[in-house]
Amino acid sequence: MKRAWLLISMGLIFCGLVFSNAILAEGKWSRKADLPVAMGFHSINEVNGKIYVIGGTDKFWFQDPKPFSTVYEYNPKTNIWSNKADMLTPRAWHRSTVIDGKIYVIGGVEKKSVFSNAVEVYDPITDSWEIKTDIPIEKSEFAIGQVNGKIYVIGGHNIPPPAFSTVEEYDPRTDKWAVKSNMPIARTFITGCVADNKIYVFGGSCDNLGLESFSTVEIYDPVTDTWKIGADMPEPRAVLTSCAIDKMIYVMGGTDGSGRVYPTVDIYDTENDEWIKDSDMPVARVSATNYPVIDGKIYVIGGVSSNLSFLSDVWEYKPENLQFAVSSKGKLSTTWGELRK
């Protein structure tokens, strides 16, 4: 069954820069050493100042891909990549997060139409893997967040098409899963990011066909197990990426139901529930669910471009001078809405 990123081929094959009347936040993009191989639908995490790229694939779902088990370590100080111990279960479209210096990899797709419920943990110090208790339902393309030493898996999908609204909590200390309050709107192809111990879930699609993308923002508080709504993204997008610097969340790239691929970088101000327009990425892409941040710099690594090419490029972005918040105006696909007074 076709997925959101397949629709890229049905739409535009090139996406130019997205402009608006808002003054841009300024920042600097710098090209770094490429990944050893081109890939997409991988996961990326930072541990002790180094970046780990795990799994992924170089083929689309409808091409019967063979997901990778590879782990690549990148050292930003030396700008060098190295190989590490392979993941035990090859997969793509999975998610991962870090607790106590270890990377927990959850779910994904092991091969065409075969979804995974595997949970494995990687220790960068020993360069070794360990199997943990499976997630109750196999799934991919969900949001993930770590708050107070527990992992939260939100939304996603498998087969049949409808997206999940479920929230599952994993406690690494007990190696057990628990069910929490559902997300208000069932979605997949989403990204989630943690700020102030709350999980912010952005965009996505209602099913794995990707015929409609959302600009929805929903905020989960694990302490109270409750949800609330945030200001919509300026443009609806799915298969997008996010990361947080202090109380600002950078939401990057993605695609919409028309097949358009975005280079857009939007900044969500969690304190004021407002959006800021930032400088576009050098190359439009759909990519992993989260980008790592080291010393206030964001690292954009691999993905799939607007012409359906798998990417090996690596970019370092240093944000500067945030200016002029903007509010979204409904779920519009091409306009920013109005400048806030």
C-alpha positions as CSV (number, residue, x, y, z in Angstrom):
1,M,0.0,0.0,0.0
2,K,1.4,3.4,-0.9
3,R,2.7,5.6,1.9
4,A,2.9,9.3,2.3
5,W,6.4,9.6,0.8
6,L,5.3,7.7,-2.3
7,L,3.0,10.6,-3.2
8,I,6.1,12.6,-3.8
9,S,6.3,11.0,-7.2
10,M,2.8,12.0,-8.0
11,G,3.5,15.7,-7.3
12,L,6.2,18.2,-7.9
13,I,9.7,16.8,-8.3
14,F,11.4,20.1,-7.3
15,C,10.6,22.4,-4.5
16,G,11.9,26.0,-4.5
17,L,12.4,28.2,-1.5
18,V,9.3,29.1,0.6
19,F,8.9,32.8,1.1
20,S,6.7,34.9,3.4
21,N,6.3,38.4,4.6
22,A,7.7,37.5,8.0
23,I,11.3,38.6,8.7
24,L,13.5,35.5,8.8
25,A,15.4,34.3,11.8
26,E,19.0,34.3,10.8
27,G,21.4,31.4,11.0
28,K,24.4,29.8,9.3
29,W,24.4,26.5,7.4
30,S,27.7,24.6,7.0
31,R,28.4,21.4,4.9
32,K,30.1,18.6,6.8
33,A,31.5,15.2,5.9
34,D,28.9,13.0,4.1
35,L,27.4,9.8,5.6
36,P,29.3,6.7,4.3
37,V,26.1,5.8,2.4
38,A,23.0,7.6,1.2
39,M,20.0,6.7,3.2
40,G,16.6,7.7,4.5
41,F,14.1,6.7,7.2
42,H,16.8,6.1,9.7
43,S,17.0,7.4,13.3
44,I,19.6,9.8,14.8
45,N,20.7,10.4,18.4
46,E,23.4,12.2,20.3
47,V,25.3,10.7,23.2
48,N,28.3,12.3,24.9
49,G,28.9,14.7,22.0
50,K,28.8,12.1,19.3
51,I,26.0,11.4,16.8
52,Y,24.7,7.9,16.0
53,V,22.8,7.1,12.8
54,I,20.9,3.8,13.1
55,G,19.2,1.6,10.5
56,G,17.3,3.1,7.6
57,T,17.1,2.1,3.9
58,D,18.1,3.3,0.4
59,K,14.9,2.0,-1.3
60,F,11.2,3.0,-1.0
61,W,8.7,0.8,0.7
62,F,7.0,-0.2,-2.6
63,Q,10.4,-1.4,-4.0
64,D,10.7,-4.2,-1.5
65,P,13.5,-2.6,0.5
66,K,16.0,-4.4,2.7
67,P,16.4,-2.1,5.7
68,F,19.9,-1.6,7.2
69,S,21.2,-2.8,10.5
70,T,24.2,-0.4,10.4
71,V,25.2,2.0,13.0
72,Y,27.4,5.0,12.0
73,E,29.1,7.2,14.6
74,Y,29.9,10.9,13.7
75,N,32.3,13.0,15.7
76,P,31.6,16.7,15.1
77,K,35.0,17.7,16.5
78,T,36.9,15.7,14.0
79,N,34.3,15.6,11.2
80,I,34.9,11.9,10.9
81,W,32.5,8.9,10.5
82,S,33.1,5.4,11.8
83,N,31.3,2.1,11.8
84,K,29.9,0.6,15.0
85,A,28.3,-2.7,16.0
86,D,25.2,-3.6,13.8
87,M,21.7,-3.4,15.3
88,L,20.3,-6.9,15.9
89,T,17.1,-6.3,13.9
90,P,17.6,-4.5,10.5
91,R,14.8,-1.9,10.1
92,A,13.7,1.5,8.8
93,W,10.9,3.9,9.7
94,H,11.7,3.2,13.4
95,R,12.2,5.6,16.2
96,S,14.9,5.9,19.0
97,T,15.7,8.0,22.0
98,V,18.3,8.3,24.7
99,I,18.2,7.5,28.5
100,D,21.2,7.3,30.7
101,G,23.6,7.4,27.8
102,K,22.0,4.4,26.0
103,I,19.9,4.5,22.8
104,Y,16.6,2.7,22.8
105,V,15.4,1.7,19.3
106,I,11.7,0.8,18.9
107,G,9.4,-0.5,16.1
108,G,9.8,0.2,12.4
109,V,9.6,-1.9,9.3
110,E,11.8,-5.0,8.8
111,K,10.8,-5.6,5.2
112,K,7.9,-4.8,2.9
113,S,4.6,-5.0,4.8
114,V,6.4,-6.5,7.9
115,F,6.2,-4.1,10.8
116,S,8.4,-4.6,13.9
117,N,7.6,-4.5,17.6
118,A,11.3,-5.1,18.5
119,V,12.9,-3.0,21.3
120,E,16.7,-3.0,21.4
121,V,19.1,-0.8,23.4
122,Y,22.6,0.3,22.2
123,D,25.4,1.2,24.6
124,P,27.9,3.4,22.8
125,I,30.6,2.8,25.6
126,T,30.7,-1.0,25.1
127,D,29.5,-0.8,21.4
128,S,27.0,-3.6,22.2
129,W,23.2,-4.3,21.8
130,E,20.7,-5.8,24.2
131,I,17.1,-7.0,23.6
132,K,14.3,-5.6,25.7
133,T,10.6,-6.3,26.0
134,D,8.7,-5.8,22.7
135,I,6.3,-2.9,22.4
136,P,2.7,-4.4,22.6
137,I,1.8,-3.4,19.0
138,E,4.2,-3.4,16.0
139,K,4.2,0.0,14.3
140,S,6.2,2.7,12.6
141,E,6.3,6.4,11.9
142,F,5.2,7.3,15.5
143,A,6.5,10.2,17.7
144,I,8.8,9.4,20.6
145,G,9.8,11.3,23.7
146,Q,11.7,10.7,26.9
147,V,10.5,12.4,30.1
148,N,11.7,11.7,33.6
149,G,13.4,8.5,32.6
150,K,10.5,7.0,30.8
151,I,9.9,6.6,27.0
152,Y,6.6,7.6,25.3
153,V,5.5,6.1,21.9
154,I,2.7,8.2,20.4
155,G,0.6,7.5,17.3
156,G,2.1,5.7,14.2
157,H,0.5,3.0,12.1
158,N,0.9,-0.5,10.7
159,I,-1.6,-2.4,8.4
160,P,-4.5,-1.8,7.8
161,P,-4.3,2.0,7.0
162,P,-5.9,4.0,9.9
163,A,-3.4,5.7,12.1
164,F,-3.1,5.1,15.8
165,S,-4.0,7.6,18.6
166,T,-2.4,5.3,21.2
167,V,0.2,6.4,23.8
168,E,2.4,3.7,25.3
169,E,4.9,4.3,28.2
170,Y,8.1,2.2,28.6
171,D,10.0,2.1,31.9
172,P,13.6,1.0,31.3
173,R,14.0,0.2,35.0
174,T,11.3,-2.4,35.0
175,D,11.4,-3.2,31.2
176,K,7.6,-2.9,31.1
177,W,5.0,-1.1,29.0
178,A,1.9,0.7,30.2
179,V,-1.0,2.3,28.3
180,K,-1.7,6.0,28.7
181,S,-4.3,8.5,27.5
182,N,-4.8,8.6,23.7
183,M,-3.7,11.5,21.5
184,P,-6.8,13.5,20.6
185,I,-6.3,13.1,16.8
186,A,-5.0,9.8,15.4
187,R,-1.9,10.5,13.3
188,T,1.1,8.9,11.7
189,F,4.2,10.2,9.9
190,I,4.5,12.6,12.9
191,T,7.4,14.1,14.8
192,G,7.6,14.6,18.5
193,C,9.9,16.8,20.6
194,V,10.4,17.3,24.4
195,A,10.6,20.7,26.0
196,D,10.0,21.5,29.7
197,N,9.1,17.8,30.3
198,K,6.2,17.9,27.8
199,I,6.0,16.2,24.5
200,Y,5.0,18.3,21.5
201,V,3.6,16.3,18.5
202,F,3.6,18.0,15.1
203,G,1.9,17.4,11.8
204,G,1.4,14.0,10.3
205,S,-1.3,12.2,8.3
206,C,-4.5,10.3,9.3
207,D,-3.4,7.1,7.7
208,N,-0.5,5.4,5.9
209,L,-1.8,6.6,2.5
210,G,-0.7,10.1,3.3
211,L,-3.5,11.7,1.3
212,E,-4.0,14.5,3.8
213,S,-1.4,16.2,5.9
214,F,-2.1,18.0,9.1
215,S,-0.8,21.3,10.7
216,T,-2.0,20.0,14.1
217,V,0.1,20.6,17.2
218,E,-0.8,18.6,20.3
219,I,1.0,18.7,23.7
220,Y,1.2,15.8,26.1
221,D,2.0,16.1,29.8
222,P,3.2,12.8,31.1
223,V,2.9,13.9,34.7
224,T,-0.9,14.5,34.5
225,D,-1.4,12.1,31.5
226,T,-3.4,14.9,29.7
227,W,-3.3,16.6,26.3
228,K,-3.9,20.1,25.1
229,I,-3.9,21.8,21.7
230,G,-1.1,24.2,20.5
231,A,-1.1,26.8,17.6
232,D,-1.2,25.1,14.2
233,M,1.9,24.9,12.1
234,P,1.9,27.5,9.3
235,E,1.8,24.7,6.7
236,P,0.5,21.1,7.0
237,R,3.3,18.6,6.7
238,A,4.0,14.9,7.3
239,V,7.3,12.9,7.4
240,L,8.9,15.8,9.1
241,T,11.6,16.3,11.7
242,S,12.0,18.3,14.9
243,C,14.5,19.2,17.6
244,A,14.6,21.5,20.6
245,I,17.0,24.2,21.7
246,D,15.9,25.5,25.1
247,K,12.2,26.4,24.8
248,M,12.3,26.7,21.0
249,I,11.4,23.7,18.8
250,Y,12.7,23.6,15.2
251,V,10.3,21.8,12.9
252,M,12.0,21.0,9.6
253,G,11.3,19.5,6.1
254,G,8.5,17.1,5.3
255,T,5.9,16.7,2.6
256,D,2.2,17.3,2.1
257,G,-0.6,15.4,0.3
258,S,0.2,17.0,-3.0
259,G,3.7,15.5,-3.0
260,R,5.5,18.7,-2.4
261,V,8.7,18.4,-0.3
262,Y,9.6,21.3,1.9
263,P,13.0,22.9,2.8
264,T,11.1,24.9,5.5
265,V,12.3,25.4,9.0
266,D,9.6,26.7,11.4
267,I,10.3,27.5,15.0
268,Y,7.7,26.9,17.6
269,D,7.9,29.1,20.7
270,T,6.6,26.9,23.5
271,E,6.3,29.7,26.0
272,N,4.1,32.0,23.8
273,D,2.5,29.3,21.6
274,E,3.7,31.1,18.5
275,W,5.6,30.3,15.3
276,I,8.7,32.0,13.8
277,K,10.0,31.7,10.2
278,D,13.6,30.5,10.0
279,S,16.0,30.2,7.1
280,D,15.3,27.2,4.8
281,M,17.4,24.1,4.7
282,P,19.9,24.1,1.8
283,V,18.1,20.9,0.4
284,A,14.4,20.1,0.8
285,R,13.9,16.6,2.3
286,V,11.8,14.2,4.3
287,S,13.9,12.5,7.0
288,A,14.3,11.1,10.4
289,T,11.9,12.1,13.2
290,N,14.5,14.1,15.3
291,Y,17.8,15.8,14.5
292,P,20.5,16.0,17.2
293,V,21.6,19.2,18.8
294,I,25.2,19.7,20.1
295,D,26.4,23.0,21.6
296,G,23.4,24.8,20.2
297,K,24.0,23.5,16.7
298,I,21.5,21.3,14.7
299,Y,22.8,18.5,12.6
300,V,20.7,17.6,9.5
301,I,21.7,14.1,8.2
302,G,20.5,12.2,5.1
303,G,16.9,11.7,4.1
304,V,15.0,11.8,0.8
305,S,15.0,14.8,-1.5
306,S,12.3,16.3,-3.7
307,N,13.5,14.4,-6.8
308,L,13.2,11.1,-4.9
309,S,17.0,10.7,-4.3
310,F,18.3,9.3,-1.1
311,L,20.8,11.7,0.5
312,S,24.2,11.3,2.2
313,D,24.7,15.0,2.9
314,V,25.3,16.4,6.4
315,W,24.6,20.0,7.4
316,E,25.4,21.9,10.6
317,Y,23.1,24.7,11.4
318,K,23.7,27.4,14.0
319,P,20.5,29.4,14.7
320,E,20.8,33.1,15.5
321,N,18.6,36.2,15.9
322,L,15.0,35.0,16.2
323,Q,12.6,37.6,15.0
324,F,8.9,38.2,14.5
325,A,6.5,35.4,15.4
326,V,3.7,34.6,13.0
327,S,0.4,32.8,13.6
328,S,-1.0,30.1,11.3
329,K,-4.3,30.9,9.6
330,G,-6.2,27.6,9.5
331,K,-4.7,24.6,7.7
332,L,-3.3,26.5,4.7
333,S,-0.7,24.7,2.6
334,T,1.1,27.7,1.0
335,T,0.6,30.8,3.2
336,W,2.0,31.9,6.5
337,G,-1.1,33.8,7.7
338,E,-0.8,37.1,9.5
339,L,2.1,38.7,11.3
340,R,1.2,39.1,15.0
341,K,0.9,42.7,16.1
